């Protein structure tokens, strides 16, 4: 991962960590369920955003190198595995 993407990823992870701590506090404090759900969904959205950043980096670096090195089947298999595990994106 290049330095710029690494910095962005780490920044996003710090935000997520803060959100998860806040989520834990909300549950410990028995906060209103909708408030807890709102924050939980925000955490999930932040993680999806991180996933997009990492996937884009993977496509631009690792997959590019694999294809240039003749490892097309490996790239396809990795991406299909990810897709099968996660399923298609929700609309």
HELIX and SHEET records of a PDB file:
HELIX    1   1 UNK A    3  UNK A   28  1                                  26    
HELIX    2   2 UNK A   33  UNK A   58  1                                  26    
HELIX    3   3 UNK A   59  UNK A   63  3                                   5    
HELIX    4   4 UNK A   64  UNK A   68  1                                   5    
HELIX    5   5 UNK A   72  UNK A   86  1                                  15    
END                                                                             
